[in-house]
Amino acid sequence: MREQQVHVGIIGLGTVGTGVARILLQQKDLLKARSMVTFHLKTIVELDWQRDRGLDLTGVKCTTNVDELLEDPDINIVVETIGGYEPAFTFIKRALQNRKHVVTANKALIATRGRELFKTAKENGVDLLFEASVGGGIPIIKALREGLIANRIESMYGILNGTCNYILTRMHQDELEFSEALKGAQAKGFAEADPTLDIGGGDSAHKLTILGSIATNSFVSFDKLYVEGITGISKLDINFAKTLGYTIKLLAIYRVFKDGLDLRVHPTLIKDSHLLSAVSNELNAIFVQGDFVGSTMFYGPGAGERPTASAIAGDIVDLSRDLLLKEGEKYCNRTINPSMDVKLIPIEEVSNRFYLRFFTKDVPGVLTKISGVLASYNISISSMVQLETHEKDNYVPIVLLTHEALEKSMKLALQEILQFEFVKDDHLRLRIF
């Protein structure tokens, strides 16, 4: 293959954009040796040029005008790193319409508005790649679409948000309450000033939507996923889980059934013997079960300048091969088909094992009445823990683990149990992996 040159433009020179520019400028010889392509960083669009990024941008057009990039016929690949919905969506769509390949790490945009973008890419014979949108530096998307292409993906279980994993790790190891662990995560830069998208489960749900779409070669509707965050978990629950041999993680779940897909995000008790329980701090991991390959696990840094930039660089090189082979159409939408949908099973129809924590008055007959309600909905108890310590108002914490039961049955049972005058409204229900 003869050596060729590919021109790249970057929109946004924040943390990730800086990392991508650093790779294209400093790793140019390495990329050339491995791909037979010389990558020329031609243009960067950024509004704030006052901040020093530690980059030598000699020979790079530095502008605030995005038209200078999007309308440049020489630029083959556009990298979008500004994040958010707008103007990122408009910029990506314009780039695709101008027959430029696009690389992005924007998981929120791909998960919620990807259908229109993939359709635009297909109509214009170009591609939209997004390896960095899930798992940061973990090459999970490439693994699903290429390495595991011969497999039907039967299940995936992922720890996909470094902020939540860091918080839960600190709660588990340092016996902190949620608010204390969150402040620590913010102080170290692992959590945003407004962490709602992370701790509420939305970020993990965006990533699960993308993984589910790739695994099914269709388009999963983000707004149909069941999503639950970690804000209700206390130090008490962490300690109960430890006592019972479990670790609590925010888990993204993908399972295939005959009548549809089970996709959801929620805090989950994972046995200490499972590999996922050992994934700590800001790291991510995805456990994938294929019908031929069996069980595999992908593990590594889920965010940050260098891991995310590394994934973006992989997509840039991938696209350069399309350009050299003149076979871009062959690769268009090779991961997600925007015209196909999949059926999602409502969580009410799914069965799980449950962790239930109540505060009840220390009076005779409490357990009999609670277990009676559960039994009336065909929910059986597998184990129970009750502390002897009392709160000021004479309530004690009780934890029950159940055998597998329907979600809708558990919902009805909880509604009935919380009507008892000896049960506080302060309760927690978690699922068990």
PAGULUM-647741 format. One record per residue (C-alpha): residue number from 1; z, y, x; residue in three letters. Coordinates in steps of 0.25 Angstrom, whole numbers, plus 2048, in hexadecimal, padded with zeros to 3 digits. Each point is the difference from the previous one (the first is absolute). Layout:
NUM;Z;Y;X;Ala
...
***
This chain:
1;800;800;800;Met
2;7FC;80D;806;Arg
3;80A;80B;801;Glu
4;800;80B;7F5;Gln
5;808;80C;7FC;Gln
6;808;802;7F3;Val
7;805;80E;7FC;His
8;80D;801;7F9;Val
9;807;80B;7F8;Gly
10;80E;801;7FC;Ile
11;806;808;7F4;Ile
12;80F;803;803;Gly
13;807;801;80D;Leu
14;80E;7FC;7FC;Gly
15;808;7F4;806;Thr
16;7F5;7F5;7FD;Val
17;7F4;809;802;Gly
18;806;804;80E;Thr
19;801;7F1;803;Gly
20;7F2;7FD;7FC;Val
21;7FB;80C;809;Ala
22;808;7FB;80B;Arg
23;7FA;7F2;800;Ile
24;7F2;805;7FF;Leu
25;802;80A;80C;Leu
26;809;7F7;809;Gln
27;7FB;7F2;7FD;Gln
28;7F2;803;800;Lys
29;7FC;7F7;80C;Asp
30;808;7F5;7FA;Leu
31;7F9;801;7F2;Leu
32;7F3;801;807;Lys
33;802;7F3;808;Ala
34;805;7F8;7F4;Arg
35;7F5;805;7F6;Ser
36;7F4;805;808;Met
37;802;80D;7F9;Val
38;803;80E;805;Thr
39;809;807;7F6;Phe
40;7FE;80F;800;His
41;80B;808;7F8;Leu
42;7F7;80C;7FC;Lys
43;808;808;7F6;Thr
44;80E;801;7FB;Ile
45;804;808;7F3;Val
46;80E;805;800;Glu
47;806;80D;7FA;Leu
48;80C;801;80A;Asp
49;7FA;802;80E;Trp
50;80D;806;805;Gln
51;808;7F4;803;Arg
52;7FE;7F9;80D;Asp
53;7FC;7F1;7FE;Arg
54;800;7FD;80F;Gly
55;7F1;7FD;7FF;Leu
56;7F4;805;809;Asp
57;7F6;804;7F6;Leu
58;7F5;805;809;Thr
59;7F3;7FD;7FA;Gly
60;805;7FE;7F2;Val
61;7FD;809;7F5;Lys
62;80D;805;7FA;Cys
63;7FE;807;7F3;Thr
64;807;803;7F3;Thr
65;7F3;7FE;7F8;Asn
66;7FE;7F2;7FB;Val
67;7F2;803;7FD;Asp
68;7FD;801;80E;Glu
69;804;7F1;801;Leu
70;7FB;7FB;7F2;Leu
71;7F2;806;801;Glu
72;7FE;7FD;80F;Asp
73;7F4;7F5;800;Pro
74;804;7FB;80E;Asp
75;80E;7FB;7FB;Ile
76;800;7F2;7FD;Asn
77;80F;7FD;7FD;Ile
78;80A;809;7F9;Val
79;80F;7FD;802;Val
80;809;806;7F5;Glu
81;80E;801;804;Thr
82;805;80C;7F7;Ile
83;806;7F6;7F5;Gly
84;803;803;7F2;Gly
85;7F7;801;7F4;Tyr
86;7F9;80D;802;Glu
87;7F8;805;807;Pro
88;800;7F3;807;Ala
89;7F8;7F9;7F4;Phe
90;7F6;80B;800;Thr
91;7FD;800;80F;Phe
92;7FF;7F1;800;Ile
93;7F6;7FF;7F4;Lys
94;7F8;80B;806;Arg
95;7FF;7F9;80E;Ala
96;7FC;7F3;7F9;Leu
97;7F5;808;7F7;Gln
98;7FB;805;80E;Asn
99;7FE;7F2;804;Arg
100;80C;800;80A;Lys
101;809;7F4;802;His
102;80F;804;7FE;Val
103;80D;7FB;805;Val
104;80D;803;7FA;Thr
105;80F;7FC;800;Ala
106;802;807;7F2;Asn
107;806;7F4;7F8;Lys
108;803;809;7F4;Ala
109;7F2;804;7FF;Leu
110;7FA;7F2;802;Ile
111;80A;7FA;7F6;Ala
112;7FE;80A;7F5;Thr
113;7F2;806;801;Arg
114;7F9;7F6;809;Gly
115;7F7;7FA;7F5;Arg
116;7F8;80D;800;Glu
117;800;801;80F;Leu
118;7FB;7F2;802;Phe
119;7F5;802;7F5;Lys
120;7FC;80D;808;Thr
121;7FF;7F8;80D;Ala
122;7F8;7F5;7FA;Lys
123;7F6;80A;7F9;Glu
124;7FE;807;80E;Asn
125;7FF;7F3;809;Gly
126;80C;804;808;Val
127;80E;7FA;801;Asp
128;80F;804;7FE;Leu
129;80A;7F9;809;Leu
130;80F;801;7FF;Phe
131;807;7F6;809;Glu
132;80B;80A;804;Ala
133;803;802;7F1;Ser
134;809;7F4;800;Val
135;809;7FB;80B;Gly
136;7FD;80B;80A;Gly
137;7FC;7F9;80C;Gly
138;800;7F2;7FA;Ile
139;7F2;7FB;7FE;Pro
140;803;7FA;7F2;Ile
141;7F3;805;7F9;Ile
142;7F7;7FB;80B;Lys
143;807;7F3;800;Ala
144;7FF;7FF;7F1;Leu
145;7F1;804;7FF;Arg
146;7FC;7F8;80D;Glu
147;80A;7F7;806;Gly
148;804;7FA;7F3;Leu
149;7F2;801;7F9;Ile
150;7FF;7F1;7FD;Ala
151;80E;800;7F9;Asn
152;804;803;7F2;Arg
153;80C;808;802;Ile
154;80B;7F9;7F7;Glu
155;80C;80A;803;Ser
156;804;80B;809;Met
157;80E;806;802;Tyr
158;801;80D;808;Gly
159;80A;809;805;Ile
160;7F7;80C;800;Leu
161;808;80D;801;Asn
162;807;803;80D;Gly
163;809;80A;7FA;Thr
164;807;7F7;7F6;Cys
165;801;7F5;80A;Asn
166;807;809;80A;Tyr
167;80A;804;7F5;Ile
168;803;7F2;7FB;Leu
169;801;7FC;80F;Thr
170;80A;80A;802;Arg
171;808;7FD;7F3;Met
172;800;7F2;804;His
173;804;801;80F;Gln
174;809;80D;800;Asp
175;806;7FE;7F2;Glu
176;7FB;80D;7FB;Leu
177;7FE;805;7F2;Glu
178;7F2;803;7FC;Phe
179;801;810;801;Ser
180;806;7FE;80E;Glu
181;7F5;7F7;805;Ala
182;7F5;80A;7F9;Leu
183;806;80C;808;Lys
184;7FF;7F8;80D;Gly
185;7F2;7FC;7FD;Ala
186;7FC;80F;7FE;Gln
187;807;804;80C;Ala
188;7F8;7F6;808;Lys
189;7F3;804;7FA;Gly
190;7FE;7F3;7F8;Phe
191;802;806;7F3;Ala
192;7FA;80D;7FA;Glu
193;808;80C;7FB;Ala
194;7FB;7FB;7F2;Asp
195;801;7F1;802;Pro
196;7FD;7FD;7F1;Thr
197;7F3;7F9;802;Leu
198;806;7F6;80A;Asp
199;80D;7FD;7FA;Ile
200;7FB;800;7F2;Gly
201;7F6;7F5;804;Gly
202;7F3;807;7FE;Gly
203;7FB;800;80F;Asp
204;802;7F1;800;Ser
205;7F9;7FF;7F3;Ala
206;7F4;808;805;His
207;7FF;7F6;80C;Lys
208;802;7F4;7F7;Leu
209;7F4;805;7F7;Thr
210;7F7;800;80C;Ile
211;804;7F2;805;Leu
212;7FE;7FB;7F2;Gly
213;7F3;806;7FE;Ser
214;7FB;7FA;80E;Ile
215;806;7F2;7FD;Ala
216;7F8;800;7F2;Thr
217;7F4;808;805;Asn
218;802;808;7F3;Ser
219;808;80D;7FC;Phe
220;80E;7FF;7FD;Val
221;805;80B;7F7;Ser
222;80C;807;807;Phe
223;806;805;7F3;Asp
224;802;7F1;7FA;Lys
225;809;7FC;80C;Leu
226;80F;7FE;7FD;Tyr
227;807;809;80A;Val
228;80F;801;803;Glu
229;807;808;80B;Gly
230;80C;7FE;809;Ile
231;809;80B;7FB;Thr
232;809;7F7;7F7;Gly
233;805;7F8;80C;Ile
234;80E;802;805;Ser
235;808;7FB;80C;Lys
236;807;7F7;7F7;Leu
237;7F3;7F9;7FC;Asp
238;7FC;7FF;80F;Ile
239;80D;7F9;803;Asn
240;7FF;7F7;7F4;Phe
241;7F2;7FC;805;Ala
242;805;7FD;80E;Lys
243;80B;7F7;7FA;Thr
244;7F6;7F8;7F9;Leu
245;7F7;7FF;80C;Gly
246;7F6;80A;7FB;Tyr
247;7FA;80D;806;Thr
248;7FB;80B;7F6;Ile
249;7F1;805;803;Lys
250;7F7;808;7F8;Leu
251;7F5;7F6;7FE;Leu
252;7F1;801;7FB;Ala
253;7FC;7F3;7F9;Ile
254;7F2;7FB;7FD;Tyr
255;7FF;7F2;7F9;Arg
256;7F4;7F9;7FA;Val
257;802;7F9;7F3;Phe
258;7F5;7FA;7F7;Lys
259;801;80B;7F6;Asp
260;801;80C;809;Gly
261;807;806;80C;Leu
262;80E;803;801;Asp
263;801;80D;808;Leu
264;80E;808;802;Arg
265;809;808;809;Val
266;80F;7FF;7FF;His
267;80C;7FD;808;Pro
268;802;7F1;803;Thr
269;80A;7F7;805;Leu
270;7FA;7F8;80C;Ile
271;807;7F4;806;Lys
272;805;803;80E;Asp
273;7F8;7F4;805;Ser
274;7F2;806;7FC;His
275;7F8;808;80A;Leu
276;7FF;80C;7F7;Leu
277;80F;802;800;Ser
278;800;802;80F;Ala
279;7F6;80C;7FF;Val
280;809;80C;803;Ser
281;800;80F;802;Asn
282;7F2;807;7FE;Glu
283;7F8;7F3;802;Leu
284;7F7;7FA;7F6;Asn
285;7FC;7F2;7FD;Ala
286;7F6;7F9;7F7;Ile
287;801;7F1;7FD;Phe
288;7F3;7FA;7FB;Val
289;7FD;7F2;7FA;Gln
290;7F2;7FC;800;Gly
291;7FB;7F3;7FA;Asp
292;7FA;7FB;80D;Phe
293;807;807;80B;Val
294;80E;7FE;7FA;Gly
295;80B;80A;803;Ser
296;7FE;80C;80A;Thr
297;808;80C;803;Met
298;7FC;80E;805;Phe
299;80A;808;806;Tyr
300;801;80E;807;Gly
301;802;80F;800;Pro
302;7FC;805;7F2;Gly
303;7FE;80F;803;Ala
304;800;80A;80B;Gly
305;7F6;808;808;Glu
306;7FC;7F4;809;Arg
307;800;7F4;7F7;Pro
308;7F8;807;7F5;Thr
309;7F6;807;80A;Ala
310;7FE;7F2;806;Ser
311;7FC;7FA;7F2;Ala
312;7F7;80C;7FE;Ile
313;7F9;7FE;80D;Ala
314;7FE;7F2;7FD;Gly
315;7F8;804;7F3;Asp
316;7F8;80A;808;Ile
317;7FC;7F5;809;Val
318;7FD;7F7;7F5;Asp
319;7F7;80B;7F9;Leu
320;7F9;802;80D;Ser
321;7FB;7F2;800;Arg
322;7FA;803;7F2;Asp
323;7F9;80C;806;Leu
324;7FA;7F8;80B;Leu
325;7FB;7F5;7F8;Leu
326;7FB;809;7F6;Lys
327;806;7F7;7F5;Glu
328;80A;809;7FA;Gly
329;7FC;7FB;7F2;Glu
330;804;7F2;803;Lys
331;80E;805;803;Tyr
332;802;80A;7F4;Cys
333;80C;7FD;7F8;Asn
334;802;7F3;807;Arg
335;80F;801;7FD;Thr
336;800;805;7F1;Ile
337;7F6;7FF;7F5;Asn
338;803;80C;7F7;Pro
339;7F9;7FA;7F4;Ser
340;809;7F4;7FF;Met
341;80E;800;7FA;Asp
342;80B;7F6;800;Val
343;80A;7FC;7F5;Lys
344;80F;803;804;Leu
345;80B;7F8;7FA;Ile
346;80B;809;7F9;Pro
347;80D;7FE;807;Ile
348;806;7FC;7F3;Glu
349;7F8;7F4;801;Glu
350;805;7FC;80E;Val
351;80B;7F7;804;Ser
352;80A;803;80B;Asn
353;80E;7FD;805;Arg
354;809;80B;7FE;Phe
355;80C;807;807;Tyr
356;809;807;7F6;Leu
357;80C;809;804;Arg
358;809;805;7F5;Phe
359;80D;808;800;Phe
360;80A;7F9;7F5;Thr
361;80E;802;7FC;Lys
362;809;7F5;806;Asp
363;803;7F9;7F3;Val
364;7FF;7F2;7FB;Pro
365;7F3;7FB;7FA;Gly
366;7F7;80A;807;Val
367;7F8;7F5;807;Leu
368;7FF;7F7;7F4;Thr
369;7FA;80B;7F8;Lys
370;7F6;805;80A;Ile
371;7FB;7F1;803;Ser
372;800;7FE;7F1;Gly
373;7F6;80B;7FF;Val
374;7F7;7FC;80B;Leu
375;800;7F1;7FB;Ala
376;7FB;805;7F2;Ser
377;7F4;805;808;Tyr
378;7FE;7F3;808;Asn
379;805;807;80C;Ile
380;80A;7F7;809;Ser
381;809;804;80B;Ile
382;7FE;7FA;80E;Ser
383;80C;807;806;Ser
384;80B;80B;7FE;Met
385;808;809;809;Val
386;80C;808;7FB;Gln
387;808;80A;809;Leu
388;80F;801;7FE;Glu
389;801;80E;804;Thr
390;801;80A;7F4;His
391;7FB;80E;7FE;Glu
392;808;80B;7FA;Lys
393;7FD;7FD;7F2;Asp
394;802;7F1;801;Asn
395;7F2;7FC;801;Tyr
396;7FC;7F5;80A;Val
397;7F2;7FD;806;Pro
398;7F9;7F3;7FC;Ile
399;7F3;7FA;805;Val
400;7F8;7F5;7FA;Leu
401;7F4;7F9;805;Leu
402;7F7;7F9;7F6;Thr
403;7F6;7F5;800;His
404;7F2;804;7FC;Glu
405;7FE;807;7F3;Ala
406;7F6;809;7F9;Leu
407;801;80F;802;Glu
408;7FF;803;7F2;Lys
409;80C;7F7;7FD;Ser
410;808;806;80B;Met
411;7FD;80E;7FA;Lys
412;805;7FC;7F3;Leu
413;80C;7F9;805;Ala
414;804;80C;808;Leu
415;7FF;809;7F4;Gln
416;80A;7F7;7F9;Glu
417;80A;7FF;80B;Ile
418;800;80F;802;Leu
419;805;801;7F2;Gln
420;80D;7F9;804;Phe
421;80C;80B;801;Glu
422;805;7F9;80C;Phe
423;7F3;802;808;Val
424;7FD;80D;807;Lys
425;7F2;805;7FE;Asp
426;7FF;801;80F;Asp
427;7F9;7F3;804;His
428;7F5;7FB;809;Leu
429;7F5;7F5;7FE;Arg
430;7F8;7FC;80B;Leu
431;7F6;7F4;802;Arg
432;801;7F5;80A;Ile
433;7F5;7FC;809;Phe
***
